[in-house]
Structure formats: C-alpha cells, structure tokens
C-alpha cells in the first residue's frame, strides 16, 4: 500500500500564478528528510476560500486516502485567513496540542507568532495539520510536532510511518 501525504497551499496569489509556491515544496522537502517510508505527495495549490480548502481536505482524506494532510497558509488574523475554520469544519476531533506547541516554538523566533491560529484535527483516518506560510517557520513547526505524528497516525489506524531517526526521532510508547 502506498503511503499518501496531502499538501495544501492556501494562497490567492500562488493559486493565481502570481508567484511560485515555495511553501508546499518546503513541506515535501521536509517529509523527504523525515521519512524513510516511501510516500506519494498529493499536492494542491488553492485560493484562500474556506469552501475550496474544505473541499480539498475532504478530497485528500476521503478519496485520495492521505493519512496525513499538511496545509500551509491562511492561519493568521487577516480577513482572508480561513484555513483553521476549514479544518474545524471538516474534522471530527480537534487536536489543539499541535497548535499550542507550534505557537510556543515560533514565539522563540518571532513575537508575532501569537497571531498564528494553526491547529490540527482528525478526519476519519487522516491527521490534518495547519502550518504557517513561510518555509523557515514550516520547518520549525514541523520539527516541534512531527515526533508525535507517526504515533497519532498509528492510533487512527493509518499506515506505519518510518522515520530517518538521525533527522526525526518519532515517539512511540514502548510495547508492554
């Protein structure tokens, strides 16, 4: 079975071709660094429209079978930033610890991290995580939360993710 990971960039300008989406590519590069399991990225660049973001999340979770969906963009306080609302609308369970840890980590670098509204949630057998839009911040946030991701995916009956432990050491409880 192929492991599939969804990447959604929510950006009006990147979706319109005004500039290249470097954030989504940064997520794929980070996954390539972290994972030794082979995976197929399922990648979307869409406008900052809540209905479009929800539709993409539902499609990646329900139709494409992505065990992990990572979004970038749309997590700030601006009027067009609606990714957390889309995430809450499509998830059965919210996982607020992800957002709490990402904000705590980002505050070590920038005082404006307090403005971030990143969150995470579960839809079926998919973990959805919202990340900020800047590649440097994406890596900082993923470095903080990813150790919990493989075990979370185990708990929702997703595929077993193997990591390059020299780069990313996942936490899994010891078997009894």
N, C-alpha and C positions, 0 to 999 in steps of 0.2 A: 504494500500500500504506500502510495506516495504521500509524504507529509506536505501539506499545503499551508502556506502562511500568506494571509492577506495584508496588503499595504494600501492604505487610502491616504492620498494627499488631498486635503480640503483647501483649495486656493482658487479664488476667482481668476487671478492673473496667470497662474501656471496652467489652469484648465483652458484658458483662452489663448495660450501660446505666447503670452507677453514675455515670460521668462521660463527658463528650464527648471523643472522640478528637481532640485538637488536634495530636498528633504527626504522624499520617498526613496531615492537612491541611497541616501545615508543609512536608512533603516535596513535596506537589503544588504549593504556592505557590513553593517553591524551583525546581522543574522549570520552572514557568511563567516565572520570572525568567531562568533559564539558557538555555532552548531557544527558538530561533526556528522549528525544525521543529514542525509541529503534531503533537500526540500525544494518545492517549486513555489516561487513567489507569484501571487496573483495580485496584480498591480492596477490601481485605478487612480486617476487624477480627475477630480470633480470640483465644481464650484462650491462656494460656501453657502449651500442651500440645504436647510435641515432635511427636507424631503429627499433630496438626492443622496445625502450622507446616509440617512436611514436605509434607503433602497440599496445602496452599495453594501452596507453592513449585513443586511438581511440576505442579499445575494451571495456574499462571500461565506457567510455562516451556513445558510440552509442549502444552497445549490452547489457551491464550489467546495464545501466541506473543509474549510480552513479551520484548523484547531486554534490558531492564533491570528488575530486581526489587529494590526497596529496602525493607528491613524496619526497623522501629523497635520498641525494647523487647526485654527478655529477654536483655540482653548482660552483666549484672552477675554477681556471685558468689552471689546468693540461690538457694535451692533451686529455685524456680520459673523461674529464668532459663535457658532451654534453646535460645534461637534459634541460637547458634553450633553447637551439636550438631546441630540440624536442618539447618543449612546444610551442614555437613560430610557429613552422611548422604546428601544429595541431589546433591552436586556431584561431577563427575569430576575437576576440578582446583581446588585451593585457591589463592587469591591473597593470601598473608599480608601483602604490602606495604601493602594498603589498611588493615588493622587497625593495623599498625605506625605508619603516618603519622597515622591518626586519633587514636591514643593520644598520640603525640608532640605533635600540635596541641592536644588537650584538656588536656594537662599544663600548657600555658601559662596556662590559666584556673583549673583546679581540681586539687589534689593527688590527689583520689580517682579521677582518670582512669586511674591504674594498675590500678584494679579492673575496668576495662572489658575485655570479651573480644570486641569487634567483630572480624569477619573478612569475607572475601569469597571467592567462588568462581564457577566456571563450570559450568553445566548445559546441555549442548547449545549452543544459540546464545543463551543468556541469561547475563548477568552478575548475580550476586546479591550485594548489599552490605548488611551489618548496620550499623545506626546506633543510637546511644543513644536514650533516650526523651524527652529534653527538647528542645523546639523550638529554643532557643538553641544547644544542643550539636549538634543535627542540622545547622543551617546552618554552624557552624564546621567540622564534619567534612566536609560536602559541599564547602564552599569549598576545603578542602585536597585532596581526592581527585578531584573531578569533572574537573579538566583532563585526567586520564588516561582517563576513562570513554569518550568518543567513539572514541578510537583502539582501546581494548580491544574495543569492540563491532565496530569495523571488522575487527579480527583474528579474531573469532569468526564473521565473515560475517553480522553483523547489519546493520540499516539505517544509513545515514549520518545522524548527528545533527548538525544545525547549531545553533550557539550564538550568543547575543547577546554578541558579543565585548567590549562595554562592561561587561558584568557577569561573564562567564565566558569566559576565553580557553582553548580546548582546545589540547592539544599533539598535533600530528600531524607526523611526520617530513617533511622536505621531499622531494618526488619527485626521483628521480635523473634 
